[in-house]
Amino acid sequence: MSEVEELPTRTLSHLEALESESIHIFREIVSELERPVLLFSGGKDSIVMLHIAAKAFWPAPVPFPVLHVDTGHNFPEVLAHRDATVERLKLRLVVAHVQDYIDDGRLLERADGTRNPLQTQPLLDAITEGRFDAVFGGGRRDEEKARAKERVVSLRDEFGQWDPRNQRPELWNLYNPRHRPGEHVRVFPLSNWTELDVWRYIASENIDLPALYYAHERDVFSRDGMWLAVGDVSQPRDGERVERRLVRYRTVGDMSCTGAVESDALTVADVIEEVALTRITERGATRADDRVTEAAMEDRKKEGYF
């Protein structure tokens, strides 16, 4: 008898293993639930998440719509990239506008001018109106303490709220998205990724991002240790001097609360080198809305935030 030839074995690289896990999460949730939706802002994490979703179901189209809560304070470059991506992938885009809630009195402008915390109610209403039972988000555990303690599949009650003391065990790669009528689950396919993983994946997949993620000259002013961009919704106060600096953005939220970092990283390779050397997360370094209190993010998540 001839010897049986052994098939060659292949070990997945670190990035391939992360991608495989994320693809498994997408397929598992879509197979078990009826009306998923993906939160897509045009930021780097949501772009990577959507890229993986497209690969998970290729050659079929992405089998769910994308949802964006538009505060009215978004960076124009990010909105343009969002719309271009939606058009390229032939997706259905659902947009909830914070401005509509302010106009009819359901929400009031905050004294600090930022609208990021005002996204919760429009988000919950959009989920209810769309009857979405699973909401994919781009949160990662390395970003912030509240996100570090949350499961990949996270139950939200009938009010859209998260109870950190009522989380389900996730043994191996087994996820439990079951819920009662009126409840839904938030699902985080990038939970186990780091900022460095995201950028290395962007490099390996040649993923296009808005230009503000790379070094560029911009008029900025310093506030609370951050460089904020000068714009219609972000103006310097008395004593805050406008300067022209070479900056880039590590994360993107409202113009009114997202700070830039000084950087000369013009390419993906430059950004990877820069991120590899940093010791503070992108949200901790550049998001004013996370500095309100020590538990600012957890408090918002309990109310129904992303």
C-alpha positions, 0 to 999 in steps of 0.5 A: 500500500502506498503511504497516504500523503499528508496535507500541508498545514497552515497556521493563521497569522495574527491578523488572519485569526482576528479577521476569521473571528470577526467573519464568524461573528457576522455570519453567526448573528445574521443566521440567528437574528432577523433584522441586523444593522451596522453602525457606520459613521465613516470612521476607521473602525466602522470602515474596517468593520464594513470591509470585513462584513463585505468579505463575510458574505461575498459574492452576495451583497451585505445583507443588512443596512447601515445606520448613522446618527448624524449630530450635525457636527461631523467632519465633512470629509468623513460624511463624504467618505460615508456616502461614497462607501454606501454608493460603492457597496450599494447599501441602504443608509439609514440616517438619524439626525440629532438636529431634528430632535433639537428643532422640535424640542425633544433634545436641548443643546448642551452648554459645552456645545458638543452633541456626541452625548445627544446621539443616544435618543436618536439611536434608540428611536432609529433601532425601534423604528427599524425593528432592528434586533442586532446592532453591529458596532465598531467598539474595541476593548482596548479603547476604554474601560467600559468597553473592556468589560463588555461582551462581544454580544451585549444584551440591551433591555427594552429601554436600550440600556446596558446592565454591566452586572447582567452579562452572559458568559461567552465560552470559546466562540459561542455567542447567545443573541437571544432576547425578549420582544422589545430588547435587542443585542449590540454586537462588537466584531472588533472587540479583540482588536487593538488600534495597532491591529486595525491599522495593520489590517488597513495596510494589508487590505489596502483600505481607503480612509478619509484623509484626516487620518493622515498628517495635514495642515489645519487651523487648530487651537488648544483646549484642555490639552487637545488641538481642536479644529477651527470650524463652524461648530468649534470656535476658540474662546477668549485667550485661545490662539489659532495656530496652523499645525501639522496634525492628524486624527486618531479617532473621529467624532464631533468636530466640537469634541474630537482633538487632533494630535501633532503628527507627520505620519503621511502614510499607513506605514508612518501611522503604524510606526507612530501607534506602535510607540504610543501608550495612551488610547485614541479615545483617552488622548483625543475625546473630550466627551470621555473626560467629563467623569471617570465613568463617562463612557459607562454612564452613557452606555447604560443609557443606550449609547454605542 
